[in-house]
Amino acid sequence: MSKKSFNPRQLRPADLLRIVNAIDIPNADSLTEFQLRRHRNRAGYSISDPSNPQSVDLFRYAAWLTLEYAKPKSGPLSYEEQKARKAERAAEAVRSAQDIGEIPAVVNPDRKAQAIASFRGFCETYFAEVFYLQWSDDHLRVIEKIEKAVRTGGLFAMAMPRGSGKALALDTPLATPSGWTTIGDVKVGDTLFDERGRMCRVIHATEVMHDHPCYRVRFSDGEEIVCDADHLWTVEDRYSRKNPLTLTTEYMANRVHISNKRYRVPRVNPLQGCDENLQFDLKALTAERYIVSITPTESVPVRCIQVDSPSHLYLAGRKMVPTHNTVLCQTAVLWAALIGASPFICLVAASAERARDLLENIKIWLETNPLLHEDFPEVTYPIRCLERITNRQKGQKYQGEPTRIDWSSDRVVLPVIEGSLSSGIVISSSGMKGSDIRGQNYARADGQVVRPQLVLVDDPQTTESAWSPSQSQRREAILAGDVLGMAGPGKKIAGLMACTVIRPGDMADNILDRDKHPEWQGERTKMVYAFPAPETDKLWAKYSEIRADSLRNDGDGSLATEFYRHNREAMDTGSIVSWPERFNEDELSALQHAMNLRLRDEAAFFAEYQNEPIVETIGEEMLGADAIAAKTNGHLRNVIPQACNHLTMFIDVQQKVLFWMLCGWEENFTGYIIDYGTWPEQKRAYYTLRDIRSTISRAAPGAGLEGQIYAGLDKLTAEKLSLPYRRDDGAEMRIDRCLIDANWGQSTDVVYQFCRQSQYAGLLLPSHGRYVGASSIPFSEYKRKRGDRVGLHWRIPNTVGSRQVRHALIDTNYWKTFVHARLSVSMGDPGCLSLFGHDEKSHRLIADHLTAEYRVKSQAQGRTVDEWKLRATRPDNHWLDCLVGCAVAASIQGVSLPGLESRTTQSRPRMKLSEIQRGR
């Protein structure tokens, strides 16, 4: 309230509350909104200006309070009289609380009218902090189609480059399994922790954002975190009957002063699988913590990340405070509800939990956005009167009539107010599950039953479902049948879909294809419509090299920016970007920003910013996990079939655990997986490397990383290499060859040391996997040196250098194709590979490892090879590496598949000069 507008004879109730409570009176309680409403009901119009009954006259109000205080007190009341008066006061309080009183007038009717008439105007007016950059042509085209779908119906699907979200300051510390990082340094694919102490993966990270309103949030344990106004926190409000709540920083800032224990943050469970380098106070971590203050601070650069935690929470700060993911801004739904475009709007997301988060975001806007409250008080004022106490919605009234407001976690019914465009509008949320979507309806007070007429589908697929053709087809069927049939028989539904193409042929890719689904009118926008001309490739390659060198040496990439500044005109040749204003303050153009994103992760850039995932030609399908798990031979564990003559072992070295496998082989490469496991043993049917509980560090306490690996290898080889294994015919066999993975940088030297010093040195051989692609020199064309041993796509070079231990080099692409081919061979045929036992359920985990990669046919330089790639869900593949190592060890021992014997160059016999002369 400005000084020019201050008039003590005509004050709004909210302004009167601020003035009265600003006066510091000793031992006096603050005047509450409830007390002021009760006083207005008792005093009637005597404390208001006759020309404006909705206002309060400060002088008349003070005089009325004085008269009330000076009234003669009645004599002592009997018990019955006291009881009756107390009941009357209670009833009056209930009636006063139920009736919300007069709704404030619209502050700016012209602004409201413009927002109702234009979706673009609505976004620019009420969410200026989100849409703070100039619109691109793509934005304007999408806005036009959204407005058309909302007003006149129809379907519209859009895939746009990733945008901004709720963010933290760049220096906010984040806990990772290997130590501390910051939100400015974290990348997609990095591992963090959630509030349960379990590891979660970063699945999205925005670019650095600037000029956001920021707050400093202080906690009871002394932790401080700087974040923007829209950042979400999951807390428990001591004044709310429904917890936990997800609230914005700005919303809590206006209420946290009421009590320094109002907002409690969730407790954090002990972290699982963290490194010793991650130092923290476990007692403080699991104690109760509260938000004690939220104060505005100067704007700082911020960034937002998204994790795959089920709760969408991750730990931030040195004291590890659980904080929230970003959610997409779906202002179209809010605008459609406020203008009354549809009586029933449904939010559909990949999961019901995700859909509830979207609805919660809209609820927070309605509760906290000040401009919305000024121009749409008929909607926001009854909502604010609830004060997030859900039970108040049952009896809330306006002018004696129920508002019929509903404010639950999965459905919102806006207040029924006569003359309001949004009176009784329903907004519900649902996951991509047919049983949740079907049959949604709402019975109005007038007897009319309404069904959804507008649906917003937000990212309807997950990474896992996108990579599963069956799940993609199922979700596409749910969309075509259940979602588009929500309006009921014979009625059309308007639909908006915001999606991201994860892989070619997934659900989003099909929906956006106008040939396959013309009814959705798919719009696929890009960050870059034309990349720089081919003649600029050398300049961009030089830019990439300068930038990479700078970042490797703890720089900030400014040298690369200076290079771009001097050569910008040439480097920009032929490029067309969709949004010229979209770049960071340390960059010079939107093109440079796009190229930086591409250099950081090309696959993610084309999927998330270009909406054109890189197309890969996948080779013929291999056996699935179910088929591999079912391929059992009936032999007992650790019992070798009679025809086996060779026994090989491989150990895959990881920081937490050692994966190992033992295989028996016939001379024709018929193979049997005899045993497999981890050291230390996990004693669980299913586990991943990420959530392993029994680790090497616990089995070998007090040692460093190299010492722990050495101790683990020593104990594992002592357990396995020293044992005789029984064959079906009663003969005893021992392991012929054991290869140990030496590829991991931190373990290479210790593996070489162990293989040289172990009592089983004659059986051990370090190994290195080599990626030999279509453009690489094949192993068969390597020039053989003296002392080298060469086999089928493997070779053992002669020892040179300080390590003085022979080692094996393996073409991993070839041997992964080889072992998968053996798995595909039918039982009983030569060259078949099978697993021990009868129970296929017990082999489900190893089957997942063996199918963790897929092969892609690649061609280059006249060669066609299989290149193996890890699936997008990043599963464990360690026993696949073990099986490859066991097969290579068998080949080293002389096992061969008929027709694939190693071709070795026959050396010509030496001839003496005298023999040559005699032959003339």
JOHU-V839074 format. One line per field, one symbol per residue. psi: psi as a letter, one per 40 degrees, with the letter a starting at -180 (. if undefined). burial: 1 if it has 9 or more other ideal C-beta (glycine too) atoms within 8 Angstrom, else 0. Layout:
psi->???
burial->???
This chain:
psi->hiddehheegiiddddddddeehhhhfhiihiddddddddddeaeeeihdegdeihhddddddddddddehhhiihiiddddddddddddddddddddheahhiihdgdddddddddhdddddddefdedgeiiiidddddddddddddddeaiihhihiiiaiahiiidehihhideaiaiddeiiheihaiaeeeiiiiheihiihiifihiihhhieeeihhhiidehihhihheeiehiiihiidddddeededhefdhhiiihiihhfiideghihddddeihiihdihiiiihihiiiihifhdeeiihiideghhiiiiiihgedddddddefdhdhhhhhididddddddddddddddddhdddddefdeddddddddffhdddddehihfehiefihfidehhhiihhhehdehehhhiiiighddddiehihhideehhiihehhhhhgeiiddddehddddddddddddcddeedeiheiiiiihhhihhdiheadddddeheddgddefhhhiidhdhiiideeddddddddddddddddffaeedddddddddfddddeheihidgdegiideieidddddddddddgddddddddefgihhhhhaihiiidddddegieeiihehhideheihiiihhhiddihhiihiihideehihhdiiaihiidfidhiiddfhdhiddddgieiadddddddddddddddddeiihhideeihiihdhhihhfdhdeedddddddddeiefdeeihiihhhhhadeihideeihhiheihhagfiigiihhaddfhiihhhgddddddddddddehihdiieihiiiadhddeeddddddeeeiiihhihifeihihhhihidefiifdddddddddddddddeehihhefihhihhhiiiiidddddde.
burial->00000000101110111110000000000000010111110010001110000011110110011000000000000000010010000001110110110011010000110111011111101110010000110111111011111100011111111000111111011111100111110111011111101111110111011101111111110011111111111111110100001111111110010000011111011011100001010001110011101100100111111110100111111011111111110111111111111101111111111111111111111111100111111111111111011101101111000011111001111111100101111111111110001101010100000111111111111010111000110011011011111110000011111111111001111111110010011111111100010001001101110111111000101111101100110011111011100110001011111111111010011111111110000000011010011011101001111001011111111101111111111101111111110111010000001011111110110000011111111111101110001111000011111111110100110111111101011011111110011100011001000001011011111000000010111111111111111110100000111111100100111111111111111100000011111010001111111111111111111011000000000000000000010000
